[in-house]
Each structure stands twice: as C-alpha cells, then as structure tokens.
Amino acid sequence: MKQKKLLITGLSLNKLADLLISAKTTLTALLISIGAPVWMIGWLVPIRESGALLPQVLISIYLRKHTQRHLVWRVGMLTQTLSVFCMLLAVILFSGGLAGTLILISLVFLSLGRSACSLTVKDMEADVAKKGERGNLIGIASTVSGMVTLVIAIPLAIYDGSLSSNVLLIVLCGSLLSFVLTLICVWPVKTTVDVGDKEEKAFSIDFDATVYKFILVRGLFVHSALVAPYFMIEKNGDVKELLPIYIGAEATAALLSSIIWGKIADKSAKLTLQISGLLAIISCIGLLTLQTTTIVTSALLFFLLSVSHAGVRTGRKTYSLDVKEGHERTELVGFSNTAIGMILLAFGALYAALTSVLTFSVVYIMAGMLLLAIITTVILPDEK
C-alpha cells in the first residue's frame, strides 16, 4: 500500500513536470522569448515525441536481460532532470541561436530519458497495483497533475504584470522541482521482472495490412500535436503573457475531456479519431481566420486543439488495444511507435524547411493533413 501511494504521488508529479515543460507551450514560448530562429520551433514537438518513441525497440531488447526495471527508470528520470537543468542554464546564460541549439540538444536527452521511464514504469505500475486497479491509478495521477497545473497557471496569469519577466524561469524551475520530487518519491519503489531463460528471437517484421493502415492513419493524425506551437507563433503577443494561459488551457482540456473521450472510444475508436480530427481542423480554421484574436479567443482555440489532441491520443491507444490480441498487439504497438517516431522527424524537417520559404502559414498544410487523416480512417478495419 505504501509503495502504491508513493507511485501515485510520483506519477502525479511526473505528469505535472511534463505539462510544465511541454514542447507545445513552454518550450515554444522559451525559444520565441530568447530570439531563436523560427525553424527551431518547428523541431520541438518532433524531437520531444520521436525521441521518446524511436529508442523503444533498443531499450526493449536491453530489458530482456535486465530484471531490475526500477534501475532503468531511475537513470531515465535522472536524465530528464539534468536535461531541464541544462535548459535553465541555457536560458540564463545565453540567447538567440546558441541558446536555442542548447535547448534542442537538452530536449533530445529529455526525450531519451522519457523513453526509458515510459517503458519501465509500466512494470512498476503492474507490480504495485492489481488488474482492475491500474487504470484508476493512472487516472488519479492525471487528475491530480491537471489540478495542480491549474493552481500554478492561474496565479501566473493573474499576476502577469509583476511576474511577466520571470514567468518562463518560474515554469522551468517548477518543472525541474517536479522531476526532482518524482525521483525522490518513486526511489523506494523496486520492481524485478522475470525475463526467463529463453534465448532472444531475431527481430523480424511480419505484419498484416491492418498494421500498415494504422501507421498511415496515425502518422497523419500527429498533426494535432505538430500544429500546437504555431498557435503561439501566429498569435502576435507577449509569449510570457500567453504561456500561463496556454498551460492552463492544456491542463483543463486534459482534465475535462479524458473521461468523455474514453467513453466514446469504448463505443468506437475510429469515431473518436474522426470527431477529434474535426475539432482540430476547426481550431486551425479559427486560428487562420481570426487574425485579430484576443487572448481569450486564443486560449479557447488552444483549449479546443488540446481537447482534440486528447481525443486523438485516446482513439489511437484504444484502437491499438482492441484491434489485436496478445503478442500481436505488442508487436503492433512497438513497431508503430518506432514508425511514428520516424514520421514525426520527417514532418519536422519538412515544416522547418517550409516555414522559412512559404509566403503563407504552414498551418494551412497541417489542416489539410488533418482532413486527409479523417478521410483515411475509412480504410481501418472495425476494431470492435
């Protein structure tokens, strides 16, 4: 029971740290404020997401011979903590392209640490909570982190006038403190997994068409995350003023919509993807057409985008759980995660290049990709 409470507290703090150091809000505002080139901003989400996905195959192979999963988790959390500390130093000591480069490099290591923690924390959760309790454990952590994030974001927004010059440093320090406290809380939790004495099988790819269709559709839906930084870029305003409002909007969206999306996904994951994709397009249209948006309108549009992204995440996770069984499901998740990591990097490179040469916003292209994503859901086999 004690370990379960420690893990719930640690997961809540970890999710809080992730929200505060979000590539879609905090890091975007950070690069804008230090005068980093715009193309660097386009790399934030691809590095953050792909860095956590691409290494999973290699880490999984490593874990086959290492039973003490808590040790790998500790290394991953230490890596994330040090990465945020390096970002803080980069902001304090440097500016412009140099600071931006150091932040991107730190983000690479942050994502690698996140990948190691993501794989091993599942074993730790399974060890301290029985079947039928694990979803509740994760749900409690998400709710607590969302509420705490709002508690932090609201005063930052209210006292913006007196805090504006320090908002970014406060948020960075808050994330760093959350990572440190996560490490302290979960340190006593130890998990040993029986890996057996079987020889490793050579990795081979032998999938049916459903896997490749799923990767295609999921690859197009990554635009619900990729478009997020451009909401801050397109809004002409003080990023320090926008940041707490955007953080609050993202936390509120996750807090209010997760249960609803879950119920819809239990009926149909495909329908969830379609509805959430439509909401993402609506938010993009609002961003592009309402050129003189107020802060309130901007926050509402970002809230709508955050709700849609939560739906995309819930839809694709539920579909991958339902469409396959047993080891086939494991292969689907592992292979699709690595493939999506590559797709994210490819799109990141594309939009970073296009941003500097296009005479119109890349958000138009991303909205078109989201429309294509909705259309391609028809090729997915029914998962129920």
Secondary structure by P-SEA (a helix, b strand, c coil): caaaaaaaaaaaaaaaaaaaaccccaaaaaaaaacccaaaaaaaaaaaaaaaccaaaaaaaaaccccaaaaaaaaaaaaaaaaaaaaaaaaaccccaaaaaaaaaaaaaaaaaaaaaaaaaaaaaaaacccccaaaaaaaaaaaaaaaaaaaaaaaaaacccccccaaaaaaaaaaaaaaaaaaaaccbbbbbbccccccccbbbbbcaaaaaaaaaaaaacccccaaaaaaaacccccccaaaaaaaaaaaaaaccaaaaaaaaaacaaaaaaaaaaaaaaaaaaaaccccccaaaaaaaaaaaaaaaaaaaaaaaaaaaccccaaaaaaaaaaaaaaaaaaaaaaaaaaaaaaacccccaaaaaaaaaaaaaaacccccccc
